[in-house]
Amino acid sequence: MNDKIDLGIAEDEDLARAKAWWKENGSSIIGGILIGTVLVVGYNFWQSYQEKHASEVAGLYEQYNQSPEDSVALEALLDFDDKAAYTQLARMTAAKIATDAGKFEKAEQLLQSVLDTKADDGLRSVAVLRLATVYLANSKQDAALALLDAQSNSGLPLMQARVQELQGDIYLQKGDADKARGFYESSIASMQQIGQPFVLIQLKLDNL
């Protein structure tokens, strides 16, 4: 009989402690569950949105790529996502078309916008080289040199080689054969470092 009474008392005490613990901690547990649920739902929604967004950007780029001279298709892509990698590729394609047509100012604006939107390193490097080339075609040698100076310390040998070659082209256009020679020689050395052909650069150097 005493055992039953003792057991009942013990159960009552455990129940009381459980209630007290729940009263103290229950709200935080529920809050944690709710927060966790919101985070999971939010993450899934964001993933779905990102996938849908990426698919739509790719679709718009494909439309533009089928008719790269269509300014309406380009504007649609720019309006949808100004910073997407596909948008930067479209800008560079449009810049090439403008350059080929002798519309250098337009090409400069398009390529500068790629740099202004903070494209990834690969696209940025290409945009820098193309913009410097457009400057050179438009006889803006000093602007081209200023742009390339910021890339002269690139840790990528191929990028260094291309920058040095273009710097040689610029100084050649400015009439400074000695500086052009120095940059062509540096470009060849950089190409040799990574085992890349440098026939065209050698021809430029030999023709000085």
Buried (B, 14 or more C-beta within 10 A) or exposed (E): EEEEEEEEEEEEEEEEEEEEEEEEEEEEEEEEEEEEEEEEEEEEEEEEEEEEEBEEBEEBBEBBBEEBEEEEBBEBBBEBBEEBBBBBBBBBBBBBBBBEEEBBEBBBBBBBBBBEBEBEEEBBBBBBBBBBBBBBBBEBBEBBBEBBEEBEEBEBBBBBBBBBBBBBBBBBBBEBEEBBBBBBBBBBBBBEEEEEEBEEBBEBBEEE
